[in-house]
Each structure stands twice: as structure tokens, then as C-alpha cells.
Amino acid sequence: MGDTLALLTAALAVMGSPGPSTVSATAMGAAYGIGRALPYVGGLVAGTATVLAAVALGVIAMVTRLPQLAPVLVTVAALYILYLAFRIATAPPLDAAAGTTRAPAFAGGYLLAVANPKAWLAIAAVFTSAPRLGAGERVVLLGLMIVLIHAVWLGVGAALARVLRHRLLSRIINIGLAVAMVALTAAALIG
């Protein structure tokens, strides 16, 4: 039980901290509401689960052996995160957005999650932090944490929705979330 608790605590601290995926879940909940953001956040969960599966299968070791892929993956990830940050920053207030703008879809969330450098680093760190637990146990526990963490961040964004009906506050919060997402991605790439 001690190893399980240690793994879950590490997952909450490392994987649950703000990063491109969690901030984008919050931003989508804030900009589009829970219902319209669910497909996108489902993509984030599926993409992060894909990263977890890749880490569990040792893909991270293979990718580190092919350093020429890193610049390509980083460039694609950075461009998509910039695009998504633009979409978040320019999203209209919720009342104005109702039915007029299309929320990013499942594929967008999946792409961001798979291309998220923080996800790879965080999951690799947490996955290897509990070697006495079996790989299957770690995958199941971390998979549950992925769902829980994204649901909480989506809920935080949706809780901001009331404030986001005000045009000026909506613009300030959306721009702040977009800037935070870009800054956190840059920090993950630099650090």
C-alpha cells in the first residue's frame, strides 16, 4: 500500500501540476464549457494514455537513441501549441461563443498530449518511481490519475465560465491561459 500511495502522490504532484495539457483542459473548459470541451479533453486523456503506454513499453529509450527525431517532434509540438494558444486567446466570451465557434476536437487534444514534452518527462519520472509495483499496476494507477487530473482541470476551467461571460474578463483570462500554456511548454523544453 505504501508504494501505491507513493506512486499516486508523485503522479498528483508531477503529472497534475500545470503544463500544456492541463492548462489547455482548463482553457477549453473556460472558453467552451464542459460539454463542448469534452471531445477535446477526451483526446488529451487518450493522448496522455498513449504516452503512458509508450513509456511502459520502453519507447522513450528508443526515441532517445534517435536524436535526429527530437527537433522534428519539438517543432511540430511547438507549432500546434502556438496554434492552440491562439485559439484560446481569441475565443469569444461563452455567451457569444454558444454555437458560433467550433471547439477543438478529439484529434487536437490527442495531438497536443502526444506532442507534450512535459507529459513524456513527467510520466517517465513517475512510472520509474515505484519499481516494486508491477508495470501493469503502475499503468492502471497512472491511467486513472490521467483521467482524474484532466477532469479536475476541466472542472476548474468550467468554474471560471461564469466569470467568462463578461467580455473583458473573458479576454483577460483566455489570454492569460494561452500565455501560461506557451510559457509552460517553453519551460518544459528548456528545462
N, C-alpha and C positions, 0 to 999 in steps of 0.2 A: 504494500500500500504506500510506503514511503517513496518508492521510485515513481509510482503513478502520480502521486501528489507533486513530486519534484518536476516531473515532465509537464504536467498541466500548469504549474506555476510558471515555469520557464516559457511555455507556449504563450501564456497570457501576457507576460512581460515583453517578450521578444516579438512574437507574431502579432500581438494585439496592439502594440504601440503604433502611433501614426506612421503611415507610409503611403505610397501611391495607391495601393489597393483600398486600404481602409479609409483614407481621405476621399477617394473617389466614390466609395459607397456612401459616405456621409453627404458628399456634394450631390449625388444623384437623388438621395432621399430628400434633401433640402430643396433641390431645384425642381424635381418632378413628382415628389410624393412616393410613398411606399409602393403602391400598385403599379405605377408606371416605371419605377426603378427596379422592380423585382427581376425582370428578364436580364437586365444588365448585371445586377448583383448575383444572380444565378450563374452568369458567366464568370464573374470573379471567383465564386466558390469553386466552380468546375475547373477553372484555370489553376487556382491555387492547389486544388487536389491533384491536378496533373503534375505540378511542381513537386508536391509531396511524393507522388508515385515515382517520379524520376529520381528524386533524391534517394528514396528507399531502394531503387534498383541500381543505384550507383552511377547514374548518368552524369552527375556533377563531376565525378572523377574523369569520365571520358571527355567532357567538354573542356576541362582544364588541360587536357592533353592536346587539344586542337586550338591553340591560342589565336589562330587566324580567324576563327569564327566570332570571337568576342567583339571586335569593332563593328561587325555587321549587326549582331544582335543588339548591341548597345545603341547603335544609330536608329534601328527600327523602333526599339522601345522608346527612345527619347522623342522621336518624331510623333509617335502615337500619343505619348503622354502630353506633349505640347498641344496637339490637336484636341485632345480631351479637355485639357485645361481651358483652351479657348471656348469650347462648347459650354463648359460650366460657367465661365466668367460672363458669357454673353447670354445665358439662359434668362428668359423673361421672368418676372415675378410669377408665382404659382397661379394666381387668378388669370393672368394674361396668358399663361402657358397652357391652360386647360384645353387640351385637344388641338392646339395650334402648332406646337413643335413636337417633333418626334424624339423621344428619349433614346439614348444609345441602347443598342440591343445586346443580346446574349453574346454575340461574337465579339463585340467591342470589349466587354468585361473579360471575356476569356483571353483575348489578345493581351490586354493590359496585365492580367495576372501572370500569364506565362512569360511575358517580357519584363516583369517587375524584378529588378535586381535585388531589392530588399527581401522579396519572397524567397528567392534561392538561398540567400545568405542566412536569413532567419530560420528557415525550415531545416537547412543543413545543420546549423548550430544546435537547434533544439532536438532534432532527430538523433544526433550523436550524443546528446547529453544524458541519455538514460540507457546505457549499453546493457544493463541487467534485464531490461524488459525486452521481450521478443520483438522482432521487426513488425510482425502483424499487429501486436498490441499497440505499438507506437503509431502505426499507420491509422488504426481505428481511433485512438485517442486524439491524435492530431487532426484527423479528418473532422471529428466532432467539434474541435476547437475552431477550425476554419469556418464552419457553419455558424457557430455561436458568435465568434468575433465579428464576422461580416453582418450578422443580424443586428448586433448591438450598435455597430457604427451606422447602419442604415436607419435604425430607430432614432439615433441621435440626430441624424440629418432630418428625418421626418418631424422630430420635435421642434426643429428650427423652422418648420414650414409656416407656422402661424406668423412668425416674425417676417418671413419672406413674402408675405402678401403685401407688405409695404415696399413700394418701388425702390426707394433709396437704400433701405436696409437690405433688401434682397440683393441689390447690385454690390453693396459693400461685402456682404457675406460670401456671395458667389465668387467675387474676385479674390477675396481672402483665401477661400478654399482652393481655388485654382493656383494661386501663388504658392500656397503651402504644399500642394501636390508636386509642383515643379521643383520647389526647394528641397523637399524630402527626397525626391528622386535624384537630384544633383548630389545631395549629401550621401546617399547610398552608393552612388557611382564613384564619388571622390574618396569616401572613407572606406 
